[in-house]
Amino acid sequence: MTADLSQLVKAYDVRGVVPDQWDEPMAELFGAAFVQVTGADAIVIGHDMRPSSPGLSRAFARGAAARGVDVTEIGLCSTDQLYYASGAFDLPGAMFTASHNPAQYNGIKMCRAGAAPVGQDTGLSEIRELVESWLDSGAPAFDATPGTITQRDTLEDYAAHLRALVDLTSIRPLKVVVDAGNGMGGHTVPTVFAGLPLDLVPMYFELDGTFPNHEANPLDPANIVDLQKRVPEEGADLGIAFDGDADRCFVVDQHGDPVSPSAITALVASRELAKNGGKGTVIHNLITSWSVPEVVREQGGTPVRTRVGHSFIKAEMARSGAIFGGEHSAHYYFRDFWNADTGMLAALHVLAALGGQDGPLSQLVAEYDRYVGSGEINSTVDDQAGRLAAIKAAYQGRDGITLDELDGLTVTAADWWFNVRPSNTEPLLRLNAEAKDEPTMAKIRDEVLETIRS
């Protein structure tokens, strides 16, 4: 039987159920394949709080060390803390996490030295092929002198690096509720926020990879309900929620109302542009709000639109020398952070912006939130290509309407736009629509959904 890891190795990472889809012996093979493909002589490894993470991480380290590679284990960390270590030490890295997936899942996010991404087109498919071939015929014996495995704590250095990028020393005191969802934010937030003029109200900071309170996926509105309730109860200035591996951050205002990731992208972009004298490129994916490119242009910057997905954003960041990039999914990328994504740095920017003026957060973000969005609406379909063709036929040739196929199908008019794109992994079409007002957005959303679901 030929090994097939297509269900385990995704476009950007390795992710699957433990031990059904993968286990420690397979993690050891991934460690060996990773160092062979990257040509590394030293690597850095970190892991999240899932019960299976320490064992998988150590097995990967053994596989790498057996090939003569020196391994630095940084232990419990957030994904952006692993990126920090990869950048600061200039080493390829591997992070053991399944982000916001349920407890039985685990995975590996891999990067080259300087936190450069390893995705399908940048080494991940070769790693998969090697592991598959070794599963079929047995891994070859290596006569290398085994490398060393040493431990190093990077939490303080990571926190100091972030605090050096955003000045929070002179802000007014703020009360902030943070929901870590029993994920890695509970590990990083206390150290990053230490000594800042912040009154921190922690929620679910106990590291627990079984997620006893709610899934660590703040993109799902059900998972921020507790935070939305707690912020006004505490009389707090804002609330912040992190996902399981704490590389994404979501924000709610003083009333507990969610602030869209597009508004956060626009706010952080304007701050990064101000820091760079009003010059610089800002990347945004094609389903962020029209507000983002508008704000970037108003501040003197150059917006660049990309496909959805962190490998596209990171590649475009590197190609264009962009200072910042943001996605609708609350991934935020910084040139000052090796083009990698860090929710923590975005959170510090929001705190600095809020604390640097007297108004409430709802007022501050209003200027960055100018349109009405549908959010992402998923529909299960049998024939993705057929439904997309039907939508294209319905709008093609209409006056004042443009179509583009950078990622799925985007249809744009004077006062609205929508994008429909297929999921890479499921039989879904994803719709995002935006307009200048609620009735227009609702009309276009319902019109497109009717075609998708007919």
One Martini backbone bead per residue (centre of mass of N, CA, C, O) as a GRO file, in nm:
protein
  454
    1MET     BB    1   0.096   0.036   0.022
    2THR     BB    2   0.048   0.374  -0.038
    3ALA     BB    3   0.129   0.655   0.091
    4ASP     BB    4  -0.119   0.917   0.207
    5LEU     BB    5  -0.098   1.277   0.310
    6SER     BB    6  -0.332   1.473   0.202
    7GLN     BB    7  -0.502   1.499   0.481
    8LEU     BB    8  -0.248   1.627   0.648
    9VAL     BB    9  -0.124   1.798   0.414
   10LYS     BB   10  -0.149   2.118   0.361
   11ALA     BB   11  -0.090   2.425   0.228
   12TYR     BB   12   0.067   2.534   0.522
   13ASP     BB   13   0.034   2.252   0.683
   14VAL     BB   14   0.010   2.032   0.949
   15ARG     BB   15  -0.312   1.843   0.995
   16GLY     BB   16  -0.448   1.627   1.264
   17VAL     BB   17  -0.535   1.336   1.407
   18VAL     BB   18  -0.467   1.208   1.734
   19PRO     BB   19  -0.351   0.894   1.619
   20ASP     BB   20  -0.498   0.839   1.342
   21GLN     BB   21  -0.307   1.024   1.134
   22TRP     BB   22  -0.088   1.078   1.372
   23ASP     BB   23   0.247   1.047   1.526
   24GLU     BB   24   0.555   1.015   1.661
   25PRO     BB   25   0.694   0.853   1.433
   26MET     BB   26   0.606   1.062   1.217
   27ALA     BB   27   0.737   1.313   1.343
   28GLU     BB   28   1.024   1.208   1.301
   29LEU     BB   29   1.012   1.213   0.991
   30PHE     BB   30   0.954   1.518   0.967
   31GLY     BB   31   1.222   1.607   1.092
   32ALA     BB   32   1.403   1.480   0.874
   33ALA     BB   33   1.271   1.618   0.624
   34PHE     BB   34   1.307   1.914   0.707
   35VAL     BB   35   1.624   1.915   0.707
   36GLN     BB   36   1.659   1.819   0.416
   37VAL     BB   37   1.503   2.053   0.269
   38THR     BB   38   1.652   2.302   0.426
   39GLY     BB   39   1.961   2.238   0.510
   40ALA     BB   40   1.999   2.224   0.807
   41ASP     BB   41   2.209   2.255   1.122
   42ALA     BB   42   1.972   2.422   1.265
   43ILE     BB   43   1.695   2.437   1.507
   44VAL     BB   44   1.357   2.539   1.606
   45ILE     BB   45   1.127   2.450   1.883
   46GLY     BB   46   0.768   2.446   1.943
   47HIS     BB   47   0.473   2.451   2.175
   48ASP     BB   48   0.172   2.383   2.290
   49MET     BB   49  -0.103   2.273   2.523
   50ARG     BB   50  -0.137   2.010   2.410
   51PRO     BB   51  -0.113   1.687   2.506
   52SER     BB   52   0.058   1.601   2.229
   53SER     BB   53   0.295   1.813   2.191
   54PRO     BB   54   0.554   1.722   2.344
   55GLY     BB   55   0.590   1.444   2.197
   56LEU     BB   56   0.598   1.543   1.902
   57SER     BB   57   0.828   1.748   1.936
   58ARG     BB   58   1.045   1.545   2.036
   59ALA     BB   59   1.036   1.358   1.788
   60PHE     BB   60   1.126   1.571   1.583
   61ALA     BB   61   1.398   1.624   1.723
   62ARG     BB   62   1.509   1.339   1.686
   63GLY     BB   63   1.497   1.332   1.373
   64ALA     BB   64   1.695   1.572   1.341
   65ALA     BB   65   1.938   1.481   1.523
   66ALA     BB   66   1.998   1.212   1.362
   67ARG     BB   67   2.105   1.421   1.117
   68GLY     BB   68   2.304   1.636   1.280
   69VAL     BB   69   2.109   1.835   1.428
   70ASP     BB   70   2.062   2.121   1.605
   71VAL     BB   71   1.842   2.166   1.891
   72THR     BB   72   1.601   2.414   1.990
   73GLU     BB   73   1.402   2.428   2.277
   74ILE     BB   74   1.118   2.648   2.377
   75GLY     BB   75   0.858   2.521   2.418
   76LEU     BB   76   0.627   2.696   2.541
   77CYS     BB   77   0.428   2.865   2.283
   78SER     BB   78   0.369   3.078   2.050
   79THR     BB   79   0.380   3.120   1.720
   80ASP     BB   80   0.520   3.408   1.732
   81GLN     BB   81   0.751   3.307   1.916
   82LEU     BB   82   0.873   3.120   1.706
   83TYR     BB   83   0.926   3.340   1.496
   84TYR     BB   84   1.114   3.499   1.670
   85ALA     BB   85   1.333   3.277   1.695
   86SER     BB   86   1.383   3.246   1.391
   87GLY     BB   87   1.473   3.543   1.355
   88ALA     BB   88   1.685   3.589   1.587
   89PHE     BB   89   1.853   3.307   1.506
   90ASP     BB   90   1.836   3.220   1.208
   91LEU     BB   91   1.612   2.972   1.200
   92PRO     BB   92   1.456   2.710   1.153
   93GLY     BB   93   1.102   2.617   1.215
   94ALA     BB   94   0.877   2.451   1.466
   95MET     BB   95   0.519   2.427   1.526
   96PHE     BB   96   0.308   2.285   1.774
   97THR     BB   97  -0.018   2.299   1.622
   98ALA     BB   98  -0.398   2.356   1.579
   99SER     BB   99  -0.486   2.611   1.694
  100HIS     BB  100  -0.848   2.604   1.675
  101ASN     BB  101  -0.872   2.320   1.700
  102PRO     BB  102  -0.956   2.054   1.836
  103ALA     BB  103  -0.802   1.848   2.071
  104GLN     BB  104  -0.737   1.593   1.867
  105TYR     BB  105  -0.556   1.790   1.736
  106ASN     BB  106  -0.259   1.839   1.523
  107GLY     BB  107   0.052   2.025   1.431
  108ILE     BB  108   0.264   2.196   1.170
  109LYS     BB  109   0.457   2.488   1.166
  110MET     BB  110   0.674   2.602   0.908
  111CYS     BB  111   1.013   2.744   0.879
  112ARG     BB  112   1.250   2.936   0.785
  113ALA     BB  113   1.473   3.139   0.809
  114GLY     BB  114   1.326   3.425   0.922
  115ALA     BB  115   1.018   3.315   0.897
  116ALA     BB  116   0.992   3.172   0.638
  117PRO     BB  117   0.779   3.012   0.450
  118VAL     BB  118   0.621   2.679   0.457
  119GLY     BB  119   0.476   2.552   0.168
  120GLN     BB  120   0.368   2.390  -0.097
  121ASP     BB  121   0.590   2.579  -0.281
  122THR     BB  122   0.821   2.582  -0.012
  123GLY     BB  123   0.854   2.239   0.077
  124LEU     BB  124   0.601   2.067   0.168
  125SER     BB  125   0.582   1.860  -0.065
  126GLU     BB  126   0.864   1.735  -0.017
  127ILE     BB  127   0.816   1.642   0.270
  128ARG     BB  128   0.582   1.456   0.208
  129GLU     BB  129   0.727   1.267   0.003
  130LEU     BB  130   0.938   1.162   0.199
  131VAL     BB  131   0.750   1.041   0.411
  132GLU     BB  132   0.604   0.850   0.220
  133SER     BB  133   0.856   0.688   0.131
  134TRP     BB  134   0.931   0.594   0.425
  135LEU     BB  135   0.666   0.445   0.485
  136ASP     BB  136   0.711   0.236   0.254
  137SER     BB  137   1.059   0.177   0.293
  138GLY     BB  138   1.200   0.328   0.492
  139ALA     BB  139   1.429   0.490   0.653
  140PRO     BB  140   1.728   0.594   0.617
  141ALA     BB  141   2.035   0.558   0.714
  142PHE     BB  142   2.250   0.749   0.935
  143ASP     BB  143   2.606   0.858   0.993
  144ALA     BB  144   2.563   1.082   1.170
  145THR     BB  145   2.627   1.292   1.410
  146PRO     BB  146   2.450   1.368   1.654
  147GLY     BB  147   2.270   1.607   1.768
  148THR     BB  148   2.162   1.850   1.973
  149ILE     BB  149   1.948   1.901   2.272
  150THR     BB  150   1.817   2.216   2.371
  151GLN     BB  151   1.725   2.464   2.609
  152ARG     BB  152   1.510   2.770   2.569
  153ASP     BB  153   1.409   3.082   2.686
  154THR     BB  154   1.196   3.346   2.505
  155LEU     BB  155   0.978   3.527   2.641
  156GLU     BB  156   1.125   3.790   2.726
  157ASP     BB  157   1.244   3.860   2.446
  158TYR     BB  158   0.979   3.874   2.294
  159ALA     BB  159   0.851   4.100   2.465
  160ALA     BB  160   1.075   4.313   2.421
  161HIS     BB  161   1.049   4.332   2.116
  162LEU     BB  162   0.756   4.433   2.105
  163ARG     BB  163   0.791   4.684   2.298
  164ALA     BB  164   0.998   4.824   2.096
  165LEU     BB  165   0.767   4.874   1.860
  166VAL     BB  166   0.571   4.988   2.099
  167ASP     BB  167   0.465   5.277   2.265
  168LEU     BB  168   0.327   5.252   2.617
  169THR     BB  169   0.433   5.455   2.844
  170SER     BB  170   0.227   5.728   2.773
  171ILE     BB  171  -0.034   5.613   2.835
  172ARG     BB  172  -0.326   5.571   2.943
  173PRO     BB  173  -0.502   5.405   3.149
  174LEU     BB  174  -0.611   5.059   3.104
  175LYS     BB  175  -0.889   4.840   3.068
  176VAL     BB  176  -0.838   4.480   3.009
  177VAL     BB  177  -0.986   4.211   2.848
  178VAL     BB  178  -0.867   3.865   2.837
  179ASP     BB  179  -0.919   3.594   2.604
  180ALA     BB  180  -0.742   3.278   2.584
  181GLY     BB  181  -0.898   2.997   2.565
  182ASN     BB  182  -0.666   2.811   2.698
  183GLY     BB  183  -0.429   2.931   2.558
  184MET     BB  184  -0.121   3.096   2.482
  185GLY     BB  185  -0.205   3.373   2.601
  186GLY     BB  186  -0.168   3.279   2.903
  187HIS     BB  187   0.153   3.289   2.863
  188THR     BB  188   0.217   3.581   2.718
  189VAL     BB  189   0.060   3.827   2.837
  190PRO     BB  190   0.188   3.874   3.121
  191THR     BB  191   0.472   3.948   2.999
  192VAL     BB  192   0.401   4.169   2.789
  193PHE     BB  193   0.223   4.352   3.006
  194ALA     BB  194   0.441   4.406   3.189
  195GLY     BB  195   0.455   4.740   3.317
  196LEU     BB  196   0.202   4.842   3.202
  197PRO     BB  197  -0.082   5.069   3.185
  198LEU     BB  198  -0.254   4.791   3.285
  199ASP     BB  199  -0.573   4.647   3.355
  200LEU     BB  200  -0.593   4.307   3.399
  201VAL     BB  201  -0.848   4.076   3.276
  202PRO     BB  202  -0.861   3.742   3.310
  203MET     BB  203  -0.949   3.475   3.071
  204TYR     BB  204  -0.865   3.165   3.041
  205PHE     BB  205  -0.535   3.113   3.131
  206GLU     BB  206  -0.545   2.819   3.146
  207LEU     BB  207  -0.372   2.561   3.033
  208ASP     BB  208  -0.599   2.383   2.790
  209GLY     BB  209  -0.628   2.145   2.527
  210THR     BB  210  -0.957   2.090   2.586
  211PHE     BB  211  -1.138   2.337   2.603
  212PRO     BB  212  -1.366   2.394   2.852
  213ASN     BB  213  -1.519   2.674   2.758
  214HIS     BB  214  -1.405   2.718   2.454
  215GLU     BB  215  -1.322   2.763   2.161
  216ALA     BB  216  -1.010   2.885   2.004
  217ASN     BB  217  -1.229   3.065   1.795
  218PRO     BB  218  -1.303   3.401   1.738
  219LEU     BB  219  -1.446   3.387   1.453
  220ASP     BB  220  -1.661   3.265   1.627
  221PRO     BB  221  -1.912   3.422   1.793
  222ALA     BB  222  -1.956   3.209   2.028
  223ASN     BB  223  -1.645   3.264   2.152
  224ILE     BB  224  -1.716   3.591   2.253
  225VAL     BB  225  -1.949   3.617   2.459
  226ASP     BB  226  -1.800   3.638   2.732
  227LEU     BB  227  -1.641   3.894   2.660
  228GLN     BB  228  -1.884   4.082   2.589
  229LYS     BB  229  -1.994   4.071   2.883
  230ARG     BB  230  -1.739   4.153   3.059
  231VAL     BB  231  -1.659   4.439   2.973
  232PRO     BB  232  -1.905   4.605   3.088
  233GLU     BB  233  -1.895   4.485   3.375
  234GLU     BB  234  -1.591   4.612   3.420
  235GLY     BB  235  -1.548   4.884   3.267
  236ALA     BB  236  -1.394   4.850   3.011
  237ASP     BB  237  -1.220   4.957   2.720
  238LEU     BB  238  -1.158   4.647   2.637
  239GLY     BB  239  -1.130   4.350   2.424
  240ILE     BB  240  -0.933   4.037   2.401
  241ALA     BB  241  -0.885   3.772   2.159
  242PHE     BB  242  -0.740   3.451   2.136
  243ASP     BB  243  -0.614   3.197   1.995
  244GLY     BB  244  -0.463   2.901   2.061
  245ASP     BB  245  -0.166   3.020   1.937
  246ALA     BB  246  -0.170   3.344   1.945
  247ASP     BB  247  -0.170   3.483   1.629
  248ARG     BB  248  -0.460   3.595   1.692
  249CYS     BB  249  -0.668   3.896   1.709
  250PHE     BB  250  -0.954   4.014   1.893
  251VAL     BB  251  -1.194   4.289   1.909
  252VAL     BB  252  -1.360   4.479   2.166
  253ASP     BB  253  -1.545   4.713   2.285
  254GLN     BB  254  -1.689   4.877   2.559
  255HIS     BB  255  -1.973   4.720   2.475
  256GLY     BB  256  -1.885   4.438   2.315
  257ASP     BB  257  -1.827   4.510   2.028
  258PRO     BB  258  -1.716   4.417   1.738
  259VAL     BB  259  -1.412   4.452   1.564
  260SER     BB  260  -1.306   4.461   1.266
  261PRO     BB  261  -1.026   4.349   1.107
  262SER     BB  262  -1.028   4.583   0.902
  263ALA     BB  263  -1.013   4.814   1.108
  264ILE     BB  264  -0.746   4.719   1.231
  265THR     BB  265  -0.583   4.732   0.973
  266ALA     BB  266  -0.621   5.039   0.928
  267LEU     BB  267  -0.508   5.136   1.196
  268VAL     BB  268  -0.225   5.004   1.178
  269ALA     BB  269  -0.147   5.122   0.904
  270SER     BB  270  -0.147   5.421   0.995
  271ARG     BB  271   0.079   5.382   1.207
  272GLU     BB  272   0.301   5.265   1.020
  273LEU     BB  273   0.304   5.505   0.826
  274ALA     BB  274   0.376   5.725   1.031
  275LYS     BB  275   0.651   5.588   1.108
  276ASN     BB  276   0.719   5.617   0.768
  277GLY     BB  277   0.628   5.902   0.660
  278GLY     BB  278   0.378   5.798   0.469
  279LYS     BB  279   0.537   5.543   0.370
  280GLY     BB  280   0.422   5.255   0.191
  281THR     BB  281   0.331   4.919   0.193
  282VAL     BB  282   0.002   4.756   0.191
  283ILE     BB  283  -0.144   4.455   0.269
  284HIS     BB  284  -0.443   4.300   0.122
  285ASN     BB  285  -0.702   4.118   0.098
  286LEU     BB  286  -0.993   4.076  -0.113
  287ILE     BB  287  -1.188   4.068   0.178
  288THR     BB  288  -1.137   4.328   0.262
  289SER     BB  289  -1.214   4.632   0.314
  290TRP     BB  290  -1.234   4.935   0.154
  291SER     BB  291  -1.107   5.093   0.393
  292VAL     BB  292  -0.813   5.013   0.364
  293PRO     BB  293  -0.717   5.148   0.095
  294GLU     BB  294  -0.820   5.427   0.169
  295VAL     BB  295  -0.643   5.482   0.418
  296VAL     BB  296  -0.372   5.436   0.287
  297ARG     BB  297  -0.396   5.667   0.080
  298GLU     BB  298  -0.449   5.900   0.283
  299GLN     BB  299  -0.151   5.834   0.423
  300GLY     BB  300   0.044   5.770   0.147
  301GLY     BB  301   0.004   5.487   0.062
  302THR     BB  302   0.030   5.143  -0.077
  303PRO     BB  303  -0.197   4.930  -0.196
  304VAL     BB  304  -0.213   4.561  -0.187
  305ARG     BB  305  -0.368   4.298  -0.356
  306THR     BB  306  -0.463   3.966  -0.248
  307ARG     BB  307  -0.481   3.670  -0.174
  308VAL     BB  308  -0.579   3.424   0.025
  309GLY     BB  309  -0.322   3.375   0.249
  310HIS     BB  310  -0.016   3.365   0.404
  311SER     BB  311   0.174   3.296   0.164
  312PHE     BB  312   0.091   3.540  -0.012
  313ILE     BB  313   0.150   3.766   0.184
  314LYS     BB  314   0.450   3.700   0.244
  315ALA     BB  315   0.547   3.715  -0.047
  316GLU     BB  316   0.456   4.014  -0.094
  317MET     BB  317   0.614   4.140   0.131
  318ALA     BB  318   0.892   4.061   0.020
  319ARG     BB  319   0.866   4.178  -0.270
  320SER     BB  320   0.765   4.490  -0.170
  321GLY     BB  321   0.845   4.580   0.126
  322ALA     BB  322   0.634   4.577   0.327
  323ILE     BB  323   0.514   4.699   0.645
  324PHE     BB  324   0.214   4.568   0.605
  325GLY     BB  325  -0.048   4.318   0.695
  326GLY     BB  326  -0.399   4.212   0.627
  327GLU     BB  327  -0.677   4.012   0.748
  328HIS     BB  328  -1.005   3.904   0.799
  329SER     BB  329  -0.882   3.671   1.015
  330ALA     BB  330  -0.661   3.824   1.205
  331HIS     BB  331  -0.403   3.860   1.038
  332TYR     BB  332  -0.077   4.010   1.121
  333TYR     BB  333   0.183   4.180   0.935
  334PHE     BB  334   0.546   4.246   0.983
  335ARG     BB  335   0.844   4.373   0.901
  336ASP     BB  336   0.947   4.388   1.214
  337PHE     BB  337   0.855   4.050   1.197
  338TRP     BB  338   0.957   3.895   0.940
  339ASN     BB  339   0.663   3.901   0.794
  340ALA     BB  340   0.506   3.803   1.024
  341ASP     BB  341   0.257   3.688   1.236
  342THR     BB  342   0.101   3.908   1.503
  343GLY     BB  343  -0.135   3.963   1.743
  344MET     BB  344   0.020   4.112   1.968
  345LEU     BB  345   0.113   4.360   1.805
  346ALA     BB  346  -0.169   4.455   1.730
  347ALA     BB  347  -0.268   4.493   2.022
  348LEU     BB  348  -0.060   4.714   2.096
  349HIS     BB  349  -0.162   4.920   1.889
  350VAL     BB  350  -0.445   4.951   2.003
  351LEU     BB  351  -0.358   5.047   2.286
  352ALA     BB  352  -0.195   5.294   2.187
  353ALA     BB  353  -0.425   5.438   2.036
  354LEU     BB  354  -0.623   5.458   2.275
  355GLY     BB  355  -0.412   5.578   2.496
  356GLY     BB  356  -0.343   5.846   2.299
  357GLN     BB  357  -0.645   5.909   2.375
  358ASP     BB  358  -0.981   5.993   2.507
  359GLY     BB  359  -1.151   5.813   2.357
  360PRO     BB  360  -1.331   5.563   2.261
  361LEU     BB  361  -1.313   5.289   2.061
  362SER     BB  362  -1.567   5.332   1.886
  363GLN     BB  363  -1.465   5.611   1.784
  364LEU     BB  364  -1.187   5.536   1.670
  365VAL     BB  365  -1.299   5.307   1.455
  366ALA     BB  366  -1.509   5.455   1.276
  367GLU     BB  367  -1.297   5.569   1.057
  368TYR     BB  368  -1.235   5.241   0.974
  369ASP     BB  369  -1.570   5.191   0.945
  370ARG     BB  370  -1.755   5.243   0.635
  371TYR     BB  371  -1.898   4.962   0.603
  372VAL     BB  372  -2.105   4.682   0.502
  373GLY     BB  373  -2.083   4.349   0.613
  374SER     BB  374  -2.143   3.992   0.597
  375GLY     BB  375  -1.938   3.813   0.609
  376GLU     BB  376  -1.876   3.475   0.615
  377ILE     BB  377  -2.048   3.256   0.379
  378ASN     BB  378  -2.134   2.919   0.386
  379SER     BB  379  -2.169   2.674   0.112
  380THR     BB  380  -2.291   2.373   0.017
  381VAL     BB  381  -2.153   2.210  -0.278
  382ASP     BB  382  -2.114   2.005  -0.560
  383ASP     BB  383  -2.048   2.255  -0.786
  384GLN     BB  384  -1.831   2.494  -0.787
  385ALA     BB  385  -1.781   2.570  -1.087
  386GLY     BB  386  -2.081   2.595  -1.174
  387ARG     BB  387  -2.162   2.822  -0.976
  388LEU     BB  388  -1.951   3.030  -1.064
  389ALA     BB  389  -2.049   3.045  -1.360
  390ALA     BB  390  -2.335   3.149  -1.291
  391ILE     BB  391  -2.246   3.413  -1.160
  392LYS     BB  392  -2.087   3.527  -1.393
  393ALA     BB  393  -2.326   3.532  -1.599
  394ALA     BB  394  -2.509   3.731  -1.425
  395TYR     BB  395  -2.277   3.987  -1.444
  396GLN     BB  396  -2.185   3.988  -1.717
  397GLY     BB  397  -2.209   4.301  -1.893
  398ARG     BB  398  -2.276   4.493  -1.688
  399ASP     BB  399  -2.317   4.798  -1.598
  400GLY     BB  400  -2.056   4.902  -1.390
  401ILE     BB  401  -1.914   4.610  -1.399
  402THR     BB  402  -1.660   4.413  -1.242
  403LEU     BB  403  -1.428   4.141  -1.307
  404ASP     BB  404  -1.241   3.898  -1.104
  405GLU     BB  405  -0.980   3.604  -1.071
  406LEU     BB  406  -0.767   3.594  -0.834
  407ASP     BB  407  -1.001   3.475  -0.617
  408GLY     BB  408  -1.214   3.355  -0.766
  409LEU     BB  409  -1.495   3.588  -0.753
  410THR     BB  410  -1.507   3.936  -0.838
  411VAL     BB  411  -1.766   4.184  -0.783
  412THR     BB  412  -1.794   4.531  -0.905
  413ALA     BB  413  -1.930   4.833  -0.792
  414ALA     BB  414  -1.987   5.146  -0.679
  415ASP     BB  415  -2.154   5.031  -0.385
  416TRP     BB  416  -2.034   4.729  -0.435
  417TRP     BB  417  -1.924   4.392  -0.329
  418PHE     BB  418  -1.808   4.053  -0.425
  419ASN     BB  419  -1.699   3.724  -0.303
  420VAL     BB  420  -1.627   3.398  -0.455
  421ARG     BB  421  -1.488   3.101  -0.295
  422PRO     BB  422  -1.323   2.815  -0.278
  423SER     BB  423  -1.251   2.557  -0.100
  424ASN     BB  424  -0.969   2.345  -0.056
  425THR     BB  425  -1.112   2.114   0.162
  426GLU     BB  426  -1.418   2.175   0.080
  427PRO     BB  427  -1.766   2.177  -0.038
  428LEU     BB  428  -1.725   2.510  -0.067
  429LEU     BB  429  -1.869   2.837  -0.059
  430ARG     BB  430  -1.745   3.174  -0.021
  431LEU     BB  431  -1.906   3.466   0.107
  432ASN     BB  432  -1.839   3.818   0.036
  433ALA     BB  433  -1.993   4.130   0.137
  434GLU     BB  434  -2.022   4.486   0.031
  435ALA     BB  435  -2.148   4.815   0.142
  436LYS     BB  436  -2.274   5.138   0.209
  437ASP     BB  437  -2.534   4.968   0.302
  438GLU     BB  438  -2.753   4.745   0.429
  439PRO     BB  439  -2.964   4.701   0.197
  440THR     BB  440  -2.753   4.650  -0.027
  441MET     BB  441  -2.611   4.413   0.102
  442ALA     BB  442  -2.858   4.225   0.136
  443LYS     BB  443  -2.936   4.210  -0.162
  444ILE     BB  444  -2.667   4.093  -0.276
  445ARG     BB  445  -2.640   3.851  -0.091
  446ASP     BB  446  -2.915   3.710  -0.167
  447GLU     BB  447  -2.868   3.690  -0.470
  448VAL     BB  448  -2.613   3.507  -0.455
  449LEU     BB  449  -2.724   3.278  -0.274
  450GLU     BB  450  -2.936   3.184  -0.475
  451THR     BB  451  -2.733   3.085  -0.687
  452ILE     BB  452  -2.566   2.894  -0.509
  453ARG     BB  453  -2.844   2.728  -0.390
  454SER     BB  454  -3.011   2.634  -0.657
   0.00000   0.00000   0.00000
